Amino acid sequence: MNNVVLVGFMGSGKSTVGPRLAQRLERPFVDLDDVIEADAGRSVAEIFSTEGEAGFRERESRCLRRALERDGSVVAVGGGAPMREENWAHIRRGNTVVALMAEPGELARRLNGSNVRPLLQRGAPSIIASLLPSRLSRYLEADVVVKTDGIDPVEVAEQVHDRLSGGGLQRILIDLPGSPHEVTVGDGLTHLVPAALQRIHVSGTVVVISDQHVADRHAKPLTDALRGVGLTVRLHLVPAGEGAKELAVLEGIYEALAAADVDRQGALIALGGGTVGDVAGFAAATWMRGIRYVQLPTTLLAMVDSSIGGKTAINLPAGKNLAGAVHQPSAIFCDLDYLATLPDEEYRASLAEVIKAALIADRSFVDWLITNLPAVLRREPPAMREAVGRAIAIKAAVVTQDPQETGVRAILNYGHTVGHALERAVGFGRLRHGTAVAWGMEVAALISQRTGTCDAPTIAVQHSLLRDAGLLADRPAVAHAELIEAMRHDKKSRAGEVRWVLLREVGRAEYGQSVDPSIVESSLAEVLPV
């Protein structure tokens, strides 16, 4: 992890728990008040006396930034420090935030007789009554919330240790009007989910939707964590793969929600791959006209693609994803620990979406992949974290610009026009989505070159990345007429004419492009000869 930052009201135990937690983690402990006093050359009380609270807060912000520049520490900050938005942004950026909480009566008991805190001059009960209510909501935004009432500091430190994520966190904001939410990327994130539900005031029953294989591996730690904060939890299983997106399966989820008495105060959690996320999200969008849900994607493809953007759907006999809704999740947790057990073929296929994201939006990410792809393929944690985080950040930025998919969001469909046609022609579930998209990208890149949209070196970069990722090993054989007919039904088509997403250069794509059918046919013939 980067830093563990302890927040909470004065008297909550930060200065006593912090050193014990630091010892348990074998990391240095930093008390921000000590940093401030060293910076000023005088005590906090003297700073308040000579500079006033406003002067102290300015000094506190400067010292906080400096303290958090050092990775791997346990940092205890003053009770008021998180209230400044700039401070809160620094506290959360890449760090795990732990709030220590105690009841007002316990705080007053601990603070009784204290003369080292300037704000206590009016007496502990008075200052607690005036300040705590306004600060409480901020403390509850922490990743981990631990009560310290009547508990020995050593035991509190142990509780915090057991609930921490092991490798640091990356948070990516999807700032959509009316439904802003975050994607959290890291390791061992299960214990962050209860706090996320508490922040959005979920108090009713929580139903976890998963398939049997995923549930056997990952459901118990999640349900235990949820029950640990007093939530009622039910686990409902759906078929694996595309079988999860059938109308009868959706009806089964509705029946489970009804049996569990889930109301608008409850929530759904999608624990699984993209198909689980699709059907669980659609159930959340339509149950009682919309309830909250959280995405816990367990596959690389779902992490970097389907869990982001709020698109939910089921399949109908007439076609894939025909019944759906845009319903944004309240939070997304991409726990990289889940990827350790992902089959190699599935992991590699999912890298098509990572490579796609880089090619359409970020030249520096492409350069990084050229150098680091071998480490990503070996699933080295730092490389995985970087690749997943950057791919998610690209999609999050595009979705934020175009939440309803009326414009620029179309660039995310680069490679998908032919990719979806291949899936439909071969049969959904028989060709991995990432593999289909990789071949679709190859066709789209060749079209880009032949229309003069980009040059040969650009498509060579793409080809090398896809080849080195092992995505072009097995060439699907499908009649071109069948692909062309399937592409006519692509969602980007207008009056039956396909609108293409084409590469302009490495790191930039253009959408809504009309292409001469003869160029499409010749490109299909070269990339996918029958």
VOVOPA-179505 format. One record per residue (C-alpha): z, x, y. Coordinates in steps of 0.5 Angstrom, whole numbers, plus 2048, in hexadecimal, padded with zeros to 3 digits. Example, Ala and Ser with C-alpha at 12.3 -4.5 7.8 and 13.67 -1.06 7.14 Angstrom:
BEGIN
8108197F7
80E81B7FE
***
This chain:
BEGIN
800800800
800802807
80680080B
80C7FB809
80E7F880F
8147F4810
8157EE815
81A7E9816
8207E781B
8257EC81D
82A7EC817
8267EA812
8277F180E
8217F5810
8257FB812
8297FB80C
8247F9807
81E7FD80A
821804808
823801801
81C7FF800
819805802
81D8097FD
81A8047F8
8138057FA
81480D7FB
81280C802
81580E809
81880980D
817808814
81B803819
81780281F
81D801823
81F809821
81780A823
81880782A
81F80A82C
81C81182A
81681082E
81A80D834
820812833
82580D834
828807830
82480082F
82A7FD834
829803839
821801839
8237FA83A
8277FB840
823800843
81C7FD842
81D7F6840
81B7F283A
8147F283C
8147FA83D
8177FA836
8127F6833
80C7FA836
810800833
8117FD82C
8097FB82C
80780282D
80C805828
80A800823
803802823
805809822
80A80881C
804804819
7FF809819
80380D814
80280A80D
806809807
80D80880B
81280280B
812800812
8187FB815
8167F881B
81A7F4820
81B7ED820
8167EB826
8117F0825
80C7EC821
80C7E7826
8077EA82A
8007E9827
7FE7F0828
8047F3824
8037ED81F
7FC7F081E
7FE7F781D
8047F5818
7FF7F1814
7F97F6814
7F97F980D
8007F880C
8057F4808
8097F080C
8107EE809
8157E980D
81C7E980C
81F7E280D
8267E080E
8297D9810
82C7D9817
8337D8815
8327DF811
82F7E2816
8347E081B
83A7E3816
8367EA816
8357EA81D
83C7E881F
83F7EE823
8387F2824
8387F582A
8327FA829
82C7F482A
82B7F3832
8297EC830
8307EA82D
8337EA834
8337E2834
8367E282D
8337E2826
8337DA825
8307D982C
82B7DE82B
8297DC824
8287D5826
8247D782C
81F7DC828
81F7DB821
81B7D4821
8167D7825
8157DD821
8167DA81A
80E7D8819
80C7DF81A
8117E2815
80E7DC810
8077DF811
8097E680D
8067E7807
80D7E7803
8137E3805
81A7E5802
8217E2804
8277E6805
82C7E1805
8327E4801
82E7E97FD
8307F07FD
82B7F5800
8297F87FA
8277F27F7
8237F07FD
81F7F67FC
81E7F57F5
81B7EE7F6
8167F17FC
8147F77F7
8127F27F2
80E7EE7F6
80A7F37FA
8037F47F9
8017FB7F6
7FC7FE7FA
7FC7FB801
7F87F5804
7F27F4808
7F27ED80B
7EB7EA80E
7EB7E5813
7E67DF812
7E77DC819
7E47D5818
7E67CF81D
7EB7CB81A
7EC7CF813
7ED7D6815
7EF7DA80F
7F07E180C
7ED7E5806
7F27EA803
7F07EF7FF
7F57F47FB
7F87F57F4
7FE7F07F1
7FD7EB7F6
8007E57F2
8077E57F6
8037E47FD
8017DD7FB
8077D97FB
8087DC802
8017DA804
8027D3802
8097D2805
8057D580C
8017CF80B
8077CA80A
8057C8803
80B7C5800
8087C07FA
8057C27F3
8007C87F3
7FB7C77ED
7F87CE7EB
7F17CD7E8
7EF7D27E3
7EB7D37DD
7EF7D57D6
7ED7DC7D6
7EF7DE7DD
7F57DA7DD
7F77DE7D6
7F77E47DA
7F97E27E1
7FC7DB7E2
8037DC7E0
8057E17E6
8027DD7EB
8057D67E8
80C7DA7E8
80B7DD7EF
80A7D67F1
8107D27EE
8147D87F0
8147D57F7
8157CE7F5
80E7CB7F4
80C7C77EF
8067CA7EB
8017C77E6
7FC7CB7E2
7F57C77E1
7F07CB7DD
7E87CA7DD
7E37CD7D9
7E07D47DB
7DA7D57DE
7D57D07E0
7D87CB7DC
7DE7CA7E1
7D97C77E6
7D87C17E2
7D97BA7E5
7DE7B87DF
7E27BF7E1
7E37BD7E8
7E57B67E5
7EA7B97E1
7ED7BD7E7
7EE7B77EB
7F17B47E5
7F67BA7E5
7F77B97EC
7F97B27EC
7FE7B37E6
8017B97EA
8027B47F0
7FE7B97F4
7FE7B67FB
7FC7B9802
8027BE802
8007C17FB
7FA7C67FA
7F57C97F5
7F57D07F3
7EE7D37F0
7F07D87EB
7E97DB7E8
7E27DD7E9
7DD7D97EE
7DC7D37EA
7E47D27E9
7E47D37F1
7DE7CE7F2
7E17C87EE
7E87C97F0
7E67C97F8
7E17C37F7
7E77C07F4
7EC7C27FA
7E67C07FF
7E67B97FC
7ED7B77F9
7F07B37FE
7EB7B4803
7ED7BC803
7F37C0801
7F47C7802
7F27CC7FD
7F37D47FC
7EE7D87F8
7F07DE7F3
7E97E07F1
7EA7E47EB
7E37E77EA
7DF7EC7EF
7DA7E77F0
7DE7E27F2
7E27E67F7
7DC7E97FB
7D87E27FB
7DA7DC7F8
7E17DB7FA
7DF7DC802
7DC7D7806
7DF7D1804
7D97CE800
7DB7CA7FA
7D77C67F5
7D67C47EE
7CF7C37EA
7CC7BD7E8
7C67BB7E3
7C17BC7E9
7C37C37EB
7C87C87ED
7CD7C77F2
7CA7C07F4
7D17BD7F5
7D57C17FA
7D97C2801
7DB7C8806
7E37C8805
7E67CE807
7EC7D1803
7F27D2807
7F37DA804
7EF7DE7FF
7F27E47FB
7EE7E97F8
7F27EC7F3
7EF7F37F1
7F37F37EB
7EF7ED7E8
7E97F27E8
7EC7F67E3
7EB7F27DD
7E47EF7DF
7DE7F17DA
7DA7F77DC
7D37F37DC
7D67ED7E1
7DA7F27E6
7D37F67E6
7CF7F07E7
7D47EE7ED
7D27F47F1
7CB7F17F3
7CF7ED7F8
7D37F37FA
7CC7F77FB
7C97F17FE
7CE7F0804
7CD7F7806
7C67F7806
7C67F180A
7CB7F280F
7CE7FA80F
7CA80080F
7D180480F
7D3800808
7CC802805
7CD809806
7D4809804
7D28057FD
7CD80B7FC
7D28107FC
7D880C7F9
7D48077F4
7D680B7EE
7DD80B7F0
7DC8037F0
7D98037EA
7DF8067E7
7E48017EA
7E88077EE
7ED8037F2
7EB8067F9
7E48057F8
7E47FE7F5
7E97FC7FB
7E47FF800
7DE7FB7FD
7E17F47FC
7E47F5803
7DE7F6807
7DA7F1803
7DF7EC804
7DF7EE80C
7D87ED80C
7D77E6809
7DD7E480D
7DA7E6814
7D47E2812
7D87DC810
7DC7DC816
7D57DC81A
7D27D7816
7D77D3812
7D27CD811
7CC7D180F
7C87CF814
7C57D6816
7C77DD815
7CB7DC80F
7C47DB80B
7C47E380B
7C97E2806
7C47DF801
7C07E6801
7BD7E77FA
7C07E07F8
7B97DC7F9
7B67DF7F3
7BD7E07F0
7BF7D97F0
7B87D77ED
7B97DC7E7
7C07D97E6
7BC7D27E5
7B67D57E1
7BB7D97DC
7C07D37DC
7C77D37E0
7CC7D87DD
7C77DC7D9
7C57E17DE
7CB7E47E2
7CA7E27E9
7CB7E97EC
7C57EB7E7
7C17E67EA
7C27E77F1
7C17EF7F0
7BA7ED7ED
7B97E87F3
7BB7EE7F8
7B57F27F5
7B07EC7F6
7B37EB7FD
7B37F27FF
7AB7F37FC
7A97ED800
7AD7F0806
7A97F6806
7A27F3805
7A37EE80B
7A57F480F
7AC7F2810
7AF7F980D
7AC7FF80B
7AC802804
7B2807805
7B6801806
7B47FE800
7B58047FC
7BD8047FE
7BE7FE7FC
7BA7FF7F5
7BE8057F4
7C58027F5
7C37FC7F0
7C08017EB
7C68057EB
7CB7FF7EB
7C87FE7E4
7C57F77E7
7BD7F87E5
7BE7FA7DE
7BC7F37DB
7B67F07DE
7B67E97DD
7AF7E67DB
7AD7DF7DE
7A77DC7E0
7A57DD7E7
7A37D57E8
7AA7D37E6
7AD7D87EB
7A97D57F0
7AA7CE7EF
7B27CF7EE
7B17D37F5
7AE7CD7F8
7B57C97F7
7B97CF7FA
7BE7CD800
7BA7D1805
7B47CE804
7B17C9809
7AC7C4807
7AB7C7800
7A97CE804
7AE7D4802
7B17D7808
7B37DE806
7B97E3808
7B57EA809
7B87F180A
7B67F4811
7BA7FA810
7C07FD80C
7C57F980F
7C17F3812
7BE7ED80F
7BA7E7812
7BA7E0810
7B57DA810
7AF7DE80F
7A97DB80C
7A57DF807
79E7DF805
79E7DC7FE
7997E17FC
79E7E77FE
7A47E37FA
79F7E37F4
79D7EA7F4
7A47EC7F5
7A77E87EF
7A17EB7EB
7A37F27ED
7AB7F17EC
7AB7EC7E6
7A57ED7E2
7A47E87DD
***
